[in-house]
Amino acid sequence: MIAPTSLGALSTIHELLTQLIEDLPARDVNRRWHADLPSMGWLLGRSVYLELYWLRERLQGDDDLSRRVRSIFASSLPPAAEQDRALPPKEHLLNWALEIQDQHLTLLANPASLPEHPWLKDGWLVDYILQVHGRIYEQMLSVRHARAVTQDGSHQVHAPLEARLPSPDSTEISQGHYRIGARDGVVFDNEQPMQMVEMRNFRICNHPVDNAAWLAFMEDNGYQNDEFWSDPGRNWKSGTAASHPWHWRRNDQQHWYALGLNGPAELIPEMPVSGICWYEAEAFANWASARLEGFRGAVLPHEYHWEAAARIGGLQNAGKVWEWCANALHPYKDYEPPKDVEMRTREFDDRHPALRGGCIHTQPSLRRISVRHAGLPEAGYLFSGLRLVLPPALEEEALYIEQWQKFLTPA
């Protein structure tokens, strides 16, 4: 039985996806606004294709519609140029999407018309599709944000952002065994199998790094000082000439503001900084460790430490920005990839650092501690920020570095 609440949520996410297309000029729908991001049109088509593939091809054995568009929408991100050229124009795409979405809602509201299948037990597939669409929704918002950044435009700043050093306030997490991953339910393959991981004690900052602290990093020549940057980070910085977050701008009065989804906006000092790539997050951690009192040994957290802290309530202000972690996304011990290729995580390649926590745009179905996200280290478009971890509080200075070096990887 498929719960009416799940069908209602599916209808809602359908509306959210199509609304992101409806108000765009036709010329902007199939345009790429960032080299690493697909177009809005491709993402909407991808969401429709996945429903066709799972509900009709896999459940009903009818691949007529999914087969016709497979060459366009069955692909890793971003799609190839020939797939972009095959995209239908805006009105055609919207009409097709709306028609298929309505058909599927009607089909799912009448489960007697569906065959017996394990995916339908307790409405599993509908809840899974909800989460996949939630991911696509965030991707579409990233594209919308990239489009907004290209529009530029000045802004009269009413409350200029002022630099303020971050506070080292933190919570100490005791050594012990902590649960990592999801036990069961409707989850992604990269959240399983659940396991217990032994952790050494550490401290994690109570709050993510905010806008005022990021400005302090900038004003202390954080971007210019190569000692804070790794070799890959320096290469990225040199190639992009980065000197601030990708969506920050400065007006004629030299005041900073942000180019947000809805245009220019004030930068609120205490809000978590967003639009930060992994290289920038790493450089900030190195700067804090070298320059700030109370931050010696600061690093980005391993995602196991992030999840352990989240499970015992050691994180405040989480869920505003995705938080970069030090490690690359990886399969958990004894991981078994799903038989369905479209349900497999594609970022298990040692090239995608992990992200945790969700952001203000993350859908309710994805707001659980075990959810894992990942991005390329140069990706500043993921509504991403950072939170630092610190060495345990030790009385003996001689043990300080030795113990902390052991912390950098889980026990």
N, C-alpha and C positions, 0 to 999 in steps of 0.2 A: 504494500500500500504506500502510495506517495502522499506525504503530508501536504495539506492545502497551504501551509506556511512555506513549504519549499517551492511549490508552484508559484506562489505569490512573489517570493524572492527571485525566482527565475524571470518572471515577467518584469520585475523592477530592474534587474540587471540588463535585460534586453533593452529597456527604455533608456537606461543610462548610456549604453553603447551606441545606440542609434542617435541619441541626442547630441553626442559629441561630433557627429558628422553633419547633422541637419543644419546647423547654423553656420557652417563653413561655406565660403565661396567654392563653387565647383572646381575651380582651378587649384585649390589648396588641398583637396581631399586625397589625391594620389601623388602628392609631392613629398619628397623627403626633406625634412627640415634639419636633419642631423645625419652625418655620415654613418653612424652606428645604429640608427633607428629606422624602422620601416615607416611606410606612410600610414595615415589614419585609415585609408581605404583598405589597405592590405590587412590591417589588424581586425577591422570589422569583418572582412571576408573570412579571415582565419577563424574567428569565433563561430561563424555560421558553418564553415566547413567541418569543424570539430563536432558540432552537433549532428550534422549529416552523417559523419563517419561513425560516431558511436551509436546514435539512435537508430539509424536506418541500415547502414552497412553491417555493423557488428551485431546488432540485436535482431534485425529483420532479414539480413542477407540481401538487402537491396542496395547495390552500389551505383545505381544509375546516376544520381545527382552528384554524389561525392566523387565518382570517377571523372566526371566532366571537368571538375575544378581542381582536381588533385595536383596537377602540375603547377598551379598558381599558388595554392595555399598550404600544401603539405611540405613544409620546408623549415629549416632552422632560420634563426634571425641573424641579420636582416636578410630579406629575400634577394635573389639575384636580379640584375637589370631586366632580363627577359620576362621575369614574373611581374615586375612593375609595369612593363609595357602591355601586359595582357590584362591589366585591371580594367573593369568596366567603369564607365563614367558615374558620377555621383548618383544621379536619379535612378539609373539602372541598378546600381549596387544597393541603394536603400530599399527599393521596391522588392528586390530579391531577398534581402535580409528580413524585411518585415513579413513577407509572405511565409518564408521558412520558419521564422520564429513563431508565428501564429499557428502554423500547422503542428509544430512540435508541442506547443502548450496544449492544444486540443488533444493530441495523441496521448500525452502524459496524464491529462485529466480523465482519460478513459482507459485505464490500465488493462481492461479486459481485451483490448485490441492489440496488446503487446504479448510477445511470447514469454514463456517462463525463462528467466535468466538470472544467474547469481547477482549480476549488477543491479537488478531491480529490487532485490531484497531490502526492505526498509527504506526504499527510495535512494539507495546509495549513489546511483549514477547521476541523478538530478542534483544531489548535494555536491558531488564531485564537479559536475559541469559549472555549478555556481562558483566554485573556487577558481576554476580555470578562467572563467569569464572575469572574475575579480582581478586576476593577474593581468589579463588583457586590458581591462579598464585602466589600471595604473599605467600600463605601457602607452595607452592612447593619451592619457594625461601628460605623460612625459613628452610625447610628440607635440601636443598642444602647447606645452611650456616652451619647447624648442622653437616653435613658431612664434610665440609671444616675445621671446628673446630677440629674434631677428627684427621685430618691429621697432625696437629701441624706443626713443622718445625721452624727453627730459621730465623732471619731476621736482616740484617745489617741496623740499623737505621741511616739515613743521617741527619735528623733534629730532635734530641731528644725532646720529649714532656716535656714542663716545666709547673709547676703548676702556676695558676693565679686565684686570687679570682674573683668571678663573680661580675658584675656591677649591682647595684640595679635600673638601669634606667628602668622606667616603665611608663605606660599610665594609667591615672585615668579614670575609667568608671563611669559615673554619675548614680545616683539612677534613676530608671525609669522602664518602661515596655519594654521588649525586645522579639522579635520573636524567638521561639525555634521550630525546626522541619521544615519539607518540606510541602509546600502547596499542590502540586500535581506533576504530571509527573511520570517518571519511578524511583521509590524510593523503599527502603526496608521498611518492616512493622514497624521497630523500629524508623523510622523517622517521623511517623504520630501517631495521628493527630497533625497538627501544632497548636501552642498555644502561648499566650502572657504570659510571666512570669515576675513578679515584682522582681526587683533586687535592693539591697542596693548598695551604691557606694563602689568601691574597686579599687585597682591598680593591673595591671598584667604586668609582666616583658616583656620588648620589645622583648627579644630573649630567646630561649630555653637554658638550661644549656649546656655548651660546654665541649669539652674534657679537656681543661686546667683547668676549674673549677672542673671537676670531679677528676682530679689528686690532686687538692688542698684538696678536701674532703678526699681522700685516705691518703695523707701525713699527715693530721691532725688526723689520727687514726679513721676516720669515720666508718670504718668497725669494728674496735676493740672496740669502745666505745659504750657499751650497752645502754647508756642513750638516744641515738638517735633512738633506735629501739623499735618498739612495741613488745609485747610478741610473736605474730605470726611471726614477722620479725626475732626476735632472734632465734626462733625455726628453721626457714628456714635457717638462717645464720649458725647455729650450725650444722644442718644436711648436709649442702653443703660445709662447710668450706670456704664460699665465702670471698674473700678479694679484689676483683676487678671485673669489668664486665666480663661476661662469655667468651668473645672472645678476651680479652686482654691477652697478654703474655709479658714477660720480657726476653731480650736476655742476653748473657754473660756479657755485659757491664752494665746491670741493666737498660737498656732503654726500655720503653714500646712501643709496636706495636700492631696491630690488626690482627686477622685472619679473613679475609673477604671472600666473595664469590669466589674471584679469587686468594685466597692465602694470605700470609703475606703482610701487607701494613702499611704505615706510619699513625700515628695518627695526624691529622691536628688540631692545638690548637683551632681554632675558629669554627670548625664544631660541630654541636650538638652531644652530647654523645648519643650513641645508644647501644642496647643490655642490657638495664637496666630493671630489674623487678620492680613490684610495691613496694615491700618491700624496695628495694634500693632507689627508688625515694622518698618514705616517709621518710627514714632516712636522705637523703640529705636535704630535706626541714627542718627537725628538727635541723640538724646541722647548716644550714644557719641561722635559726631563733635564735639559741643560741649563735653562734660564730661570725657572720659577721655584720659589721656595715651597717645599712640601710636595714637589712632583718628581723628585729624583727617582729614576727607574721607570718612569711612566711609559707605557706602551699601549698599543691597541689590544683589546682582549682577544683571546682565542674564543671561538663561539661556544665552546663547552663552558668556559667560565661565565660568559654572558648568560647562558641558559641556567646554569646552577644558581647564579645570583637572582635571576628572575623568578625561579621556583620558590625561593625562600623570601621573596618580597624585598630584595636588596636593591631594586632599581626604582628610581623616581623619574617622573616626566618621560617615561618610555612611550613609544607609539606615536610620537610627533614626527620623527624622522627615522628612516632606516639607519642602523648604526653599523659602520664598517668593523669587521673583525680582522685579526691578523692572518688567519689561515685561509687557504683556498678551500672552496666547497669540495667535499669529498664524500664518498659513500661510507656509511657506518659499517662497522664490523659485521660480517655475515649478510651483507646486503645482497638481495636478489632482485635484478631488474624485472619490472613487469613484462609479461608476455606481449602486451600491447605497446607498440613502439611509440605511440603518441602519448603514453603515460609515463615515459621514462625521462628522468632528468638528463638534460643535455650539457650541463655545465661541469660535469665531472672530468675536467681536462687540465687541472692544475693552473688554469689561466684566469679563473674567476674567484676573487676573494669573496668570502661569505658576508652577508648582511643579515642583521637580526632586528626584530622589534616592530616592524611596520611603520607606517607614516600616517599623516592625517587623511590620506586618500585611500588607505587600505580598507577593503570591505569587511563587514562584520564576520563573514564566514572564514576569513583568513586571520582573525585576531586570536591566535593561540600562541603559547610560548614556544612550541616546537617548530613553528613555521620557519623555513629557511629560504633565503633569497640570495642571489649572487649577481655580480656585475663585473665587467672588465675593469681593471685598475684605473683606467683613464675616464671611466664613466662618472661624470658629475651630474648627470641628468636624472638620477634615480631617486630624487627627494631624500638624499642621503647625507648623514652627518657622522658624528663620532662621540664615543664615551671612552674615557681612559681607565686603565687599571694600574694599580700601584703595588709595590712590594709589600709584603706583610710588615707590620710594625715590629721591628727587632731592636732589642736594647744593645746588642753587641754590634758595633759598626763593622767589625771584621767579617761578620757573617752576612752582611747586607747584600753585597753583590753576588756572592756565591749562592745564597739561597734564591735570589731572584732569578739568576740565570737558569736554575732548575725549574722555575715556575713557567718559563716561556713556552714549554710544551706540557700538556697534561701528564700526570703520572702514568 
